[in-house]
């Protein structure tokens, strides 16, 4: 739209403000709008972007003065989105020049977003339709993105509390809720709260629009390890559909109790798993793999007084290094403690005595 | 809806370092209270210099900001001349800074070759940026070496708790000078490495001492601060001892997902070094909750690595008792005490004592595990210290040198 003059553009913006058309105004003011290409606005210094933002934020701070109105929320959304993207770019530029501390720009952006959030959150006077509270979830999602990037997850807690205690929490748009649950699910994973994580991430996955393949894949990257820890293995078709074949070997190894294959798979796709931050959680699958391996031993021997040596042989077959009877006892003790095996170890008889009923309870029922 | 949790305080966690440097270099206008307190301070007989200083500070700092905002120290001695004279006159020298044989005088004399600038808290009205009071990086490194090599590692100074207190404070001042001058690079790294070694060693040697002599929480705070500063410094350029300290950091923070994730993201060359590989193996055993394996791997650690990991070993041993209490829980079965002691890497008597504290039944040579009898003991009943390597004072002093010297 570089063919309209700057004056015409400004006129349109003014009209939008006068008629309180938040959505149209937001579109005009976003950095993605073609008006940005206008050569009269181009300055060689980076300050042009900050000028843009400065104007926007002056507008935003005047919104606080909008008593009992929330038509300007879309403008705020556009502005905060642009702010976060700029902060990201600024970070990258500084990093390539080797200057500045990692996370500085993003932290400053987060501070700005927080002040916008406070304006929205403290809007107690307006009625539900005019309340600025409708802006809360969008801002929280932006803040989550920043906090995850700078690895300061504990800062998410007060935001989560805010939404939990809000009566609007189920009425926000599906898109916003999908994003919200995605991040909360990831945080739950980080806190090792896997049942909760599964709940959030599953919601996110099922409610994510089927056209957003990239987003669905992202959610799946975190949902899969959680589900596997709870004993649910993904199908081959699912992995193929979302191009996540890295999980194929892991899945196979865990369900077969094949420690060797598991270790190999983790090493093979190490870089991918570490980059996504799920390597450590996948390592937790080892205990499930031990459990599956030992269950096989139990089925093979068809007795409930299992010689410890049998387990040692099984581990040695899986090329587990430096393992002896004492370590076998320790691994078994751990499985018993966690409830994966019902029974006890008799050191004197060098046997694992398991319960006659359901000695290996299903994974989903444990913890 | 209340949002006390959303105040700016919560915002971004500023490390001690950032806070200090921001405090020092801000040009907050001195409000009435600040000025009057500064005035009172100077009236407390600290000399005319401070009175002057109080009035001139803001202008001078602004001036400094105009030309060069980062101060550069010019003090070439370990202790600035002004402070030395002042402390000598006020009888505030430390025993280790006095000229020999003047310790018992009414006013002991300062030994210029051994006096070290002490740590002082930044405060309004106090100018910590005077070039003559700041030591440049080369002097800071020399100071750190003197403190750690000549004092902490030597066996002539007793008791070691007093040595710790002195060196801790003076090293803190060294780091403060580094912060004010925004020092980075090889000198900074060398000072931090020495600090980390000292603090790790102290955490082991003084473990279990009374709170007035050694506070493990304060030591830990400083150790974590040094480690995170050091690890961040490692991001630029090549550093000779990086592998060693990455491993030490991982061992010290055993169980921390952040610490492990950090190590996993290190370049292949460092990750595959023996020190880091061993630390990762220990970490993996901890994550998989395999205390038998962990304690076995711990036998392969060198002394400073043991210092780093030792506080995790007692919890690891009790975890073993917990797991076995459940895994071997049976009224009729017995487990040989001797074998348990070997797994725990403790003497039989100590193993029996550990069992007793945690509710594990021991009768003679046999242990009877029962999941209902295990109790999580109140901490403090059995000291970590009792499980340290049995070294008498003599050996402590000999090993101090070799342990702390470790790297050049």
Boltz contact constraints between the chains, C-beta under 6 A:
constraints:
  - contact:
      token1: [A, 107]
      token2: [B, 12]
      max_distance: 6.0
  - contact:
      token1: [A, 121]
      token2: [B, 3]
      max_distance: 6.0
  - contact:
      token1: [A, 158]
      token2: [B, 5]
      max_distance: 6.0
  - contact:
      token1: [A, 158]
      token2: [B, 6]
      max_distance: 6.0
  - contact:
      token1: [A, 274]
      token2: [B, 264]
      max_distance: 6.0
  - contact:
      token1: [A, 280]
      token2: [B, 257]
      max_distance: 6.0
  - contact:
      token1: [A, 326]
      token2: [B, 292]
      max_distance: 6.0
  - contact:
      token1: [A, 327]
      token2: [B, 292]
      max_distance: 6.0
  - contact:
      token1: [A, 327]
      token2: [B, 293]
      max_distance: 6.0
  - contact:
      token1: [A, 330]
      token2: [B, 290]
      max_distance: 6.0
  - contact:
      token1: [A, 330]
      token2: [B, 292]
      max_distance: 6.0
  - contact:
      token1: [A, 332]
      token2: [B, 327]
      max_distance: 6.0
  - contact:
      token1: [A, 333]
      token2: [B, 323]
      max_distance: 6.0
  - contact:
      token1: [A, 333]
      token2: [B, 324]
      max_distance: 6.0
  - contact:
      token1: [A, 333]
      token2: [B, 327]
      max_distance: 6.0
  - contact:
      token1: [A, 334]
      token2: [B, 289]
      max_distance: 6.0
  - contact:
      token1: [A, 334]
      token2: [B, 323]
      max_distance: 6.0
  - contact:
      token1: [A, 336]
      token2: [B, 326]
      max_distance: 6.0
  - contact:
      token1: [A, 336]
      token2: [B, 327]
      max_distance: 6.0
  - contact:
      token1: [A, 337]
      token2: [B, 323]
      max_distance: 6.0
  - contact:
      token1: [A, 337]
      token2: [B, 326]
      max_distance: 6.0
  - contact:
      token1: [A, 344]
      token2: [B, 329]
      max_distance: 6.0
  - contact:
      token1: [A, 344]
      token2: [B, 330]
      max_distance: 6.0
  - contact:
      token1: [A, 345]
      token2: [B, 327]
      max_distance: 6.0
  - contact:
      token1: [A, 345]
      token2: [B, 328]
      max_distance: 6.0
  - contact:
      token1: [A, 346]
      token2: [B, 333]
      max_distance: 6.0
  - contact:
      token1: [A, 347]
      token2: [B, 335]
      max_distance: 6.0
